[in-house]
């Protein structure tokens, strides 16, 4: 089994971490870089990551995350935020800067407008009926978080995705912790805890290949 497949087999949803073991700065940067380099639709990278180590902040966050112990026992807690719809309008500074990165250096305003409008047309006309641009942006965060968890597992670092949290109390808490955060500009996609397991991993249970793959 190659190292990548070994990492996938190593990873599990770690519910309790060894509080005495901390992730090194080098290993942490590898994990975060895996998130930064992740693919996204239209290459827009509609995410921002909160990296939380402060014990008092973790304690407060745990209260809105169903009192899950991995929140406070982990070495590092990361929350993925997604950019909301107002940041994807034609005059949005974020959208324009994101599109300009992919245009020639001498591209004019008209070229930027055209690139932005192409994406706006996409999310207004081509997403499924129950998906809006906020949902589209949230889904991109899952790609980045998956890559971070795999990068962690490659280094024998454990993780657990945190989808269980009370949304609006968490928003209120982040507004209190972060002067720039507000629910108009950012939504909360999910959290991920990183650290080192204190108990052995349980058996990995998955559907068989025959049950989940169809070849045409």
C-alpha positions as CSV (number, residue, x, y, z in Angstrom):
1,X,0.0,0.0,0.0
2,X,1.5,3.4,-1.0
3,X,1.8,6.2,1.5
4,X,-1.2,8.1,0.2
5,X,-3.5,5.1,0.7
6,X,-1.9,4.5,4.1
7,X,-2.9,8.0,5.1
8,X,-6.5,7.4,4.0
9,X,-6.6,4.2,6.1
10,X,-5.0,6.0,9.1
11,X,-7.5,8.8,9.2
12,X,-10.6,8.5,11.3
13,X,-12.9,10.8,13.1
14,X,-10.9,11.2,16.3
15,X,-13.2,12.1,19.2
16,X,-10.6,12.6,21.9
17,X,-7.1,13.9,21.6
18,X,-4.0,13.7,23.7
19,X,-3.9,17.2,25.3
20,X,-0.2,16.9,26.0
21,X,0.9,16.5,22.4
22,X,0.9,19.6,20.2
23,X,1.4,19.8,16.4
24,X,4.7,21.4,15.4
25,X,4.7,24.7,13.5
26,X,6.2,22.9,10.4
27,X,3.5,20.2,10.4
28,X,0.7,22.8,10.9
29,X,1.9,24.8,8.0
30,X,1.9,21.7,5.8
31,X,-1.8,21.1,6.8
32,X,-2.8,24.7,6.2
33,X,-0.9,24.8,2.9
34,X,-3.0,21.8,1.7
35,X,-6.1,23.9,2.3
36,X,-4.6,26.9,0.6
37,X,-3.6,24.9,-2.5
38,X,-7.0,23.2,-2.8
39,X,-9.1,23.4,-6.0
40,X,-12.3,25.4,-6.1
41,X,-15.0,26.1,-8.7
42,X,-13.8,28.8,-11.1
43,X,-10.6,29.0,-9.0
44,X,-12.3,31.6,-6.8
45,X,-11.2,30.1,-3.4
46,X,-14.2,31.5,-1.6
47,X,-12.9,30.6,1.9
48,X,-11.2,32.0,4.9
49,X,-9.8,29.8,7.7
50,X,-9.8,30.5,11.5
51,X,-7.0,28.7,13.2
52,X,-7.8,28.6,16.9
53,X,-5.4,27.5,19.7
54,X,-6.4,29.8,22.6
55,X,-7.8,27.6,25.4
56,X,-10.4,30.1,26.5
57,X,-11.7,30.5,22.9
58,X,-11.9,26.7,22.6
59,X,-13.9,26.4,25.8
60,X,-16.4,29.0,24.5
61,X,-16.6,27.3,21.1
62,X,-17.1,23.9,22.7
63,X,-20.3,25.2,24.3
64,X,-21.9,25.9,20.9
65,X,-20.5,22.6,19.4
66,X,-22.7,20.3,21.4
67,X,-20.0,20.0,24.1
68,X,-17.8,17.8,21.9
69,X,-14.6,17.0,23.8
70,X,-12.4,17.1,20.7
71,X,-12.9,20.8,20.6
72,X,-10.9,21.4,23.8
73,X,-8.5,18.4,23.6
74,X,-7.2,19.0,20.1
75,X,-4.0,20.8,19.4
76,X,-5.5,23.1,16.7
77,X,-9.0,23.9,15.8
78,X,-9.8,25.2,12.3
79,X,-13.1,26.7,11.2
80,X,-13.7,27.2,7.5
81,X,-15.7,30.3,6.6
82,X,-17.3,30.9,3.2
83,X,-17.8,34.2,1.5
84,X,-21.4,35.2,1.0
85,X,-23.3,36.3,-2.1
86,X,-22.6,40.0,-1.8
87,X,-18.9,39.3,-2.4
88,X,-19.8,37.9,-5.9
89,X,-21.5,40.9,-7.5
90,X,-20.1,42.7,-10.5
91,X,-18.8,45.5,-8.4
92,X,-17.4,43.3,-5.6
93,X,-13.8,44.0,-4.8
94,X,-13.2,40.4,-3.9
95,X,-14.7,38.9,-7.1
96,X,-12.9,41.4,-9.3
97,X,-9.5,40.8,-7.7
98,X,-10.0,37.0,-7.9
99,X,-10.8,37.2,-11.6
100,X,-8.1,39.7,-12.4
101,X,-5.5,37.2,-11.1
102,X,-6.3,34.9,-14.1
103,X,-6.4,37.7,-16.8
104,X,-3.4,39.1,-18.7
105,X,-1.6,41.8,-16.8
106,X,-2.8,44.4,-19.3
107,X,-6.4,43.4,-19.2
108,X,-8.8,46.3,-19.0
109,X,-12.0,46.9,-17.0
110,X,-14.1,45.5,-19.8
111,X,-12.2,42.2,-19.7
112,X,-12.7,42.0,-15.9
113,X,-16.4,42.8,-16.2
114,X,-16.8,40.0,-18.7
115,X,-15.0,37.5,-16.5
116,X,-17.0,38.4,-13.5
117,X,-20.3,38.4,-15.4
118,X,-19.5,34.9,-16.7
119,X,-19.4,33.6,-13.2
120,X,-22.5,35.6,-12.2
121,X,-24.4,34.0,-15.1
122,X,-23.2,30.6,-14.0
123,X,-24.6,30.9,-10.4
124,X,-27.7,32.6,-11.4
125,X,-28.7,30.3,-14.2
126,X,-26.9,26.9,-13.9
127,X,-27.0,25.8,-10.3
128,X,-29.6,23.4,-9.1
129,X,-32.9,24.9,-7.9
130,X,-32.1,24.4,-4.2
131,X,-28.5,25.7,-4.5
132,X,-27.6,29.4,-4.4
133,X,-24.2,31.1,-4.5
134,X,-23.9,30.8,-0.7
135,X,-24.4,27.1,-0.9
136,X,-21.9,26.9,-3.8
137,X,-19.3,28.7,-1.7
138,X,-19.9,26.5,1.3
139,X,-19.4,23.4,-0.7
140,X,-16.0,24.6,-1.8
141,X,-14.8,24.7,1.8
142,X,-15.4,21.0,2.1
143,X,-12.8,20.3,-0.6
144,X,-10.2,22.4,1.2
145,X,-11.0,20.8,4.6
146,X,-10.8,17.3,3.1
147,X,-7.3,18.1,1.8
148,X,-6.2,19.4,5.1
149,X,-7.4,16.2,6.9
150,X,-5.6,14.0,4.4
151,X,-2.4,16.1,4.7
152,X,-2.6,15.7,8.4
153,X,-3.1,11.9,8.1
154,X,-0.1,11.7,5.8
155,X,1.9,13.1,8.8
156,X,0.2,10.7,11.3
157,X,-1.8,13.6,12.7
158,X,-5.4,12.9,13.6
159,X,-8.5,15.0,12.8
160,X,-12.2,15.2,13.1
161,X,-14.6,17.2,11.0
162,X,-17.0,19.2,13.1
163,X,-20.4,19.7,11.4
164,X,-22.3,19.6,14.7
165,X,-22.6,23.1,16.0
166,X,-25.4,25.5,16.7
167,X,-25.2,27.9,13.8
168,X,-26.4,31.2,15.0
169,X,-24.9,31.0,18.5
170,X,-21.6,30.2,16.8
171,X,-22.0,33.3,14.5
172,X,-22.6,35.4,17.6
173,X,-19.5,34.0,19.3
174,X,-17.3,34.6,16.2
175,X,-18.7,38.2,16.0
176,X,-17.6,38.6,19.6
177,X,-14.1,37.1,19.0
178,X,-13.4,38.7,15.6
179,X,-14.0,42.4,15.0
180,X,-14.2,41.9,11.3
181,X,-16.5,38.9,11.2
182,X,-20.2,39.4,10.4
183,X,-22.9,37.0,9.0
184,X,-23.6,39.3,6.1
185,X,-20.1,38.7,4.5
186,X,-19.2,35.3,5.9
187,X,-21.0,32.0,6.7
188,X,-19.6,29.1,8.7
189,X,-19.1,25.9,6.7
190,X,-17.5,23.5,9.2
191,X,-14.8,23.0,11.8
192,X,-11.9,20.6,11.9
193,X,-10.0,19.5,14.9
194,X,-6.3,18.4,14.6
195,X,-4.1,16.6,17.1
196,X,-2.9,13.2,18.2
197,X,-5.2,10.3,19.2
198,X,-5.3,9.1,22.8
199,X,-7.2,5.9,22.0
200,X,-6.7,3.4,19.1
201,X,-8.8,4.0,16.0
202,X,-11.9,1.9,15.6
203,X,-12.4,-0.4,12.6
204,X,-13.0,1.5,9.4
205,X,-16.3,0.6,7.9
206,X,-17.1,1.5,4.3
207,X,-19.5,0.3,1.6
208,X,-17.9,-2.2,-0.8
209,X,-16.7,-1.1,-4.3
210,X,-19.5,-3.1,-5.9
211,X,-22.1,-1.1,-3.9
212,X,-20.9,2.4,-4.7
213,X,-19.3,2.3,-8.2
214,X,-21.1,2.1,-11.5
215,X,-19.0,2.0,-14.7
216,X,-20.5,3.1,-18.1
